[in-house]
Amino acid sequence: VPMLLSSRYVPRPLLQLDGWMWGIRQAFPEELSLRDDDQLSFLPQVLERHGYSTALFTDHYAFRRETALGRQFETLYNSPSPRPLSDKRVVSRAIQWVRKNRLDKFFMYLHIVAPHGDYPPKDTDAGFLSGFGKDRIEEVRRKVSDPRNKGPVLQKWSQDEIAVLLGLYDSSLRHVDGLVGELYAALEELHLARNTIFLVTSDHGENLGEHGQIFHGGTPWDSVLHIPLILVYPPLIPPGTRAGGLVEAVDIFPTLLDLAGIPLPHGKF
C-alpha cells in the first residue's frame, strides 16, 4: 500500500501495524532509521493540490485516521465490524460519497479485506463449496483463523482441507467482485463511468498450499506477487487492451497522473 500511494520502494511505514497504547504509536529500530526524501509525494496529496476531493473507504482495522495513511485523505470511513456485513456497509458509504461529490473532481481509494481468512459465510459460498459438509467448512474456517496454522505449516493441512480453503477463498473473490460491480454500476447510473479512471488491483496475492505455505507472508513467490491490475478509462484505454510487460505497484501513481493529464511532481520521477 505505501508503494502504491507513494511510488517509492521503501517509504516510511504508513500503516503502523505494530500497535498503539494510549494513543501513542510504538516504533521499532529498523523503521526509525528511515527518512522521507525531499521529493516524496503521496497520490492523494498531489490530487488534492489539483482540486480533487479525496477519500478512503475500508474495513481494515489498521487504516486509522491517526496513522500516516489516514492523514493522507480528506475523508476516511472505516467499518472494521464482522465481515461480510462490514464490506457491504463500506461500499454503500463509498457510493453515497460519490453521489455527493459527483459534480467535483474526486479520488477515492476503496480497500476491501474480504479475501482474508477466516472467510465468514457469504451468499456466494454455495457456488464454490457445495461438495463439502457444513461441519467440515466450519472446521476449516476455525483452522485458518488460528495464526498457528499459517506460514510454512502445510503438514498441518490435509488435501481435503486445502480443497475447502480454496473454495472459501474463491467465494470471497466472487463476493468482492460483486461489490466492485455495485460501485461501477453506481458510476454508470450517475453517468460518471466514461470520465472516471477505474482501477482494480491488490496489495498482494495468497499462498494456498503453494511452496508449502498458507498465508501471504514470507518469500516473494509468484503466488504472492502476481496480482490483478485492471484499468478502465474509455477515452484512452480501448476495451480488451492487454499489456504484457512487467508492472509493479510503484507504477500505479505515475500512470494515474498521466491518464488524468496531471504533471508529475517536480523531481520525483
C-alpha positions, 0 to 999 in steps of 0.5 A, a space after each residue: 500500500 505505501 508503494 502504491 500511494 507513494 511510488 517509492 520502494 521503501 517509504 516510511 511505514 504508513 500503516 503502523 501495524 505494530 500497535 498503539 497504547 494510549 494513543 501513542 504509536 510504538 516504533 521499532 529500530 529498523 523503521 526509525 532509521 528511515 527518512 522521507 526524501 525531499 521529493 516524496 509525494 503521496 497520490 492523494 496529496 498531489 490530487 488534492 493540490 489539483 482540486 480533487 476531493 479525496 477519500 478512503 473507504 475500508 474495513 481494515 482495522 489498521 487504516 486509522 485516521 491517526 496513522 500516516 495513511 489516514 492523514 493522507 485523505 480528506 475523508 476516511 470511513 472505516 467499518 472494521 465490524 464482522 465481515 461480510 456485513 462490514 464490506 457491504 456497509 463500506 461500499 454503500 458509504 463509498 457510493 453515497 460519497 460519490 453521489 455527493 461529490 459527483 459534480 467535483 473532481 474526486 479520488 477515492 481509494 476503496 480497500 476491501 479485506 474480504 479475501 482474508 481468512 477466516 472467510 465468514 459465510 457469504 451468499 456466494 459460498 454455495 457456488 464454490 463449496 457445495 461438495 463439502 459438509 457444513 461441519 467440515 467448512 466450519 472446521 476449516 474456517 476455525 483452522 485458518 483463523 488460528 495464526 498457528 496454522 499459517 506460514 510454512 505449516 502445510 503438514 498441518 493441512 490435509 488435501 481435503 482441507 486445502 480443497 475447502 480453503 480454496 473454495 472459501 477463498 474463491 467465494 470471497 473473490 466472487 463476493 468482492 467482485 460483486 461489490 466492485 460491480 455495485 460501485 461501477 454500476 453506481 458510476 454508470 447510473 450517475 453517468 460518471 463511468 466514461 470520465 472516471 479512471 477505474 482501477 482494480 488491483 491488490 496489495 498482494 496475492 495468497 499462498 494456498 498450499 503453494 511452496 508449502 505455505 498458507 498465508 501471504 507472508 514470507 518469500 516473494 513467490 509468484 503466488 504472492 506477487 502476481 496480482 490483478 491490475 485492471 484499468 478502465 478509462 474509455 477515452 484512452 484505454 480501448 476495451 480488451 487492451 492487454 499489456 504484457 510487460 512487467 508492472 509493479 505497484 510503484 507504477 500505479 501513481 505515475 500512470 494515474 497522473 498521466 491518464 488524468 493529464 496531471 504533471 508529475 511532481 517536480 523531481 520525483 520521477 
